[in-house]
Amino acid sequence: MDSDGADDNANYNLQSLTHFVASLAAIAARDRFSGVSRNLASQLTVPFFDTPTEGKENKTKAFRVPALRNIISGAAPYLRTSQRRWAQVHDVRFLATQQTDRVFQKYKKKLDKIAKEKGLKDINELKEVYKDKIQDLKKKATIAIPTSDTSTAPPPPSTSSPFPPPPPAPRIPTEKAPSSNPGIKTLSSYLDLEKSRALPEKELEAIWRLRHAHDAQSLCAVIPVPVYKTLESTARKYPHFVLPLPKEGQGAEIHFLQWTFPAENTVTVLFTHLAEYKLRGEYSQPHTTITHHLELAEDKGVALLQGQVVEGRGVSVDEAKWLVMCLQKFYGVSGEKSERRRLLEQFGKGDASFKVEDLLEEAEKIV
């Protein structure tokens, strides 16, 4: 080969090798591990080929193979450590088929044996014979998914309205319940109503008092219906009030009372210490409870009162009787312009003109 051809060949080899080195340098520059990048870059700066010089034979020397081998071998560990393993996505139908095939292969010999014992040709005929039974077993093994009843569900609220929809209307019971509160005792819990209706009023009153004579903490009374009607009429207007309880040598305690109407023929009054009611509100425990039973009001013309004083609540039976008497004096007045009626109205309306002094003054007149 002449000198011109040798020069061209040397230049071509030099350009090819330069492109190869530049490619390796670009790969190293993109490497996210800076230490490996610097290692590759430092090795690439080493001249691994000789350039022709003047005065020497114009012959291209072979490039330094050890240096290039070091570069490639140095990059190999990085290439190995940078490998990523990706999750494989399989078709569910493929997996299900594979699982079924595995089960089939596992029991193939047993199925062949059963088919021969039954006088069948192969497993396919065995499947055909037991087709119905197989379907039944599949249905039994299927888990039913509960579905909501969309026919009774209310429509979803509209998001365009700034106000929430009104609550659904309460259902009207088809049959009237005997009592809205099962914890309330009716008159039938104490007396035989059919026999009581046949008794004269005096005998009924005596039986009612004897019925509670054994309980020292109980209260009882027989109220004529006209008097009770006045009490109930006033109570429905002013269901809350306070009453004073005189304490010897201690002035008077204030007690809070509340009327409730839990059932058609049952009306209850709860007495609570005012201090406890202020502290606990509706969770306060009453010390005295009285209940008016109206089952015999139409037949006998009386309302039967039954009460219970809780022992250890700071109120004796005699003090509870005083509170019941005060209740009748304040709620049993018929005059609209009486002082007691005025106090009921002021307290019921939250009037600031209500004064405890006026209440004590009226209570003293009861004695």
C-alpha positions, 0 to 999 in steps of 0.5 A, spaced: 500 500 500 502 506 498 503 512 502 497 516 500 492 510 501 496 509 508 494 516 510 487 515 508 486 509 512 489 512 518 485 518 517 478 514 516 480 509 522 482 516 526 475 519 525 471 512 526 475 511 533 473 519 535 466 518 534 466 511 538 469 515 544 464 521 543 459 516 544 462 513 550 463 520 553 455 522 551 453 516 555 457 517 561 455 524 561 448 522 562 449 517 567 446 519 574 451 516 578 456 522 578 462 517 580 462 513 574 461 519 570 467 522 572 471 515 572 469 514 564 471 521 563 478 521 566 479 514 562 477 518 555 482 523 556 488 518 556 490 518 549 489 511 546 492 512 539 498 515 536 498 521 531 503 521 525 509 525 527 514 528 522 521 525 521 518 518 522 515 513 518 508 515 516 505 509 519 499 508 523 500 505 530 495 500 533 491 504 538 492 501 545 487 496 546 488 495 554 486 502 555 479 501 551 479 494 554 479 498 561 474 503 559 469 497 557 470 493 563 469 499 567 463 500 564 460 493 565 459 493 572 455 500 572 451 496 566 450 490 570 447 495 576 443 499 572 439 493 570 431 494 572 426 489 572 419 490 570 413 487 572 409 483 567 402 484 565 398 478 564 391 477 561 387 474 567 383 469 562 390 466 561 392 466 568 385 463 569 386 458 563 393 456 566 390 455 573 384 450 570 389 446 566 394 445 572 388 442 576 386 438 570 393 435 569 393 434 576 387 429 576 387 427 569 389 420 571 383 419 576 378 422 572 380 417 566 380 411 571 373 414 573 371 414 566 373 407 565 369 404 571 363 408 569 364 405 562 365 411 558 370 413 552 374 419 555 373 425 560 369 429 555 363 424 556 364 424 563 363 431 563 357 430 559 354 425 564 355 430 570 354 436 567 348 438 571 351 436 577 357 440 575 353 446 574 349 445 581 356 445 584 358 452 581 352 455 583 353 453 590 360 455 590 358 462 587 358 468 592 352 472 592 354 480 591 348 484 595 345 489 591 341 495 594 334 496 593 334 502 588 326 502 588 326 505 595 332 509 596 331 516 595 333 520 590 340 523 591 340 531 593 342 536 587 349 539 588 346 545 585 342 547 590 345 551 596 340 548 601 340 541 603 333 537 602 328 537 607 328 530 611 323 525 609 316 525 612 315 520 617 311 514 616 304 514 619 303 508 623 297 503 621 295 501 628 296 506 634 301 503 639 298 503 646 304 507 649 309 511 646 314 510 651 314 502 654 317 504 660 311 508 663 307 504 667 299 505 665 294 504 670 293 497 668 299 495 672 296 497 679 289 496 678 284 491 674 281 496 670 274 492 669 273 491 676 275 498 678 270 501 673 264 497 677 266 500 684 263 506 687 268 512 687 269 512 695 271 504 694 276 506 688 279 511 692 280 507 698 283 501 694 288 506 691 290 509 697 291 502 700 295 500 694 300 504 695 300 504 703 306 499 703 311 503 700 313 509 705 316 513 699 310 513 695 305 518 694 298 518 691 291 522 691 285 522 687 283 528 683 276 530 681 276 531 673 274 538 673 280 540 677 285 536 673 283 539 667 284 546 669 291 543 671 293 540 665 290 546 661 295 551 665 301 545 664 300 545 656 301 553 656 307 553 661 310 546 662 316 549 666 316 552 673 320 553 679 317 552 686 320 554 693 321 549 698 322 552 705 328 549 710 327 550 717 333 555 719 336 555 712 331 559 708 328 556 702 330 551 696 328 552 689 326 546 685 325 546 678 319 542 675 317 539 668 310 537 665 311 531 660 305 528 656 308 521 654 302 517 653 294 519 651 292 517 658 298 518 662 301 525 664 307 526 668 311 531 673 318 531 674 321 535 680 329 536 680 333 541 684 334 547 680 342 547 682 342 540 679 338 542 673 342 548 671 349 543 672 346 537 668 340 540 664 336 534 661 341 529 664 339 531 671 336 526 675 329 528 678 328 526 686 320 526 685 316 523 680 308 524 680 304 521 674 296 522 673 292 516 670 286 518 666 284 511 664 278 512 669 276 519 668 270 518 663 267 512 667 269 514 674 270 522 674 277 522 677 284 522 675 289 517 680 295 520 682 301 516 683 308 518 685 315 516 688 320 520 692 327 517 690 331 516 697 337 519 698 336 525 693 335 530 699 328 531 699 323 527 704 316 525 703 313 530 707 317 535 703 315 532 696 308 533 698 309 540 700 311 541 692 305 537 690 301 542 694 304 548 691 304 545 684 296 545 685 296 552 688 299 555 682 297 551 676 290 550 679 288 557 679 282 559 674 283 567 674 287 570 669 289 576 673 291 572 679 298 574 682 300 566 681 298 566 674 302 572 672 308 569 675 307 563 671 307 567 665 313 571 667 317 565 668 314 561 662 316 567 657 323 568 660 320 575 662 326 579 666 321 582 671 320 575 674 323 575 681 324 570 686 322 574 692 315 575 689 315 567 688 316 566 696 311 571 698 306 567 694 308 561 697 308 563 704 300 565 703 299 557 701 301 555 708 
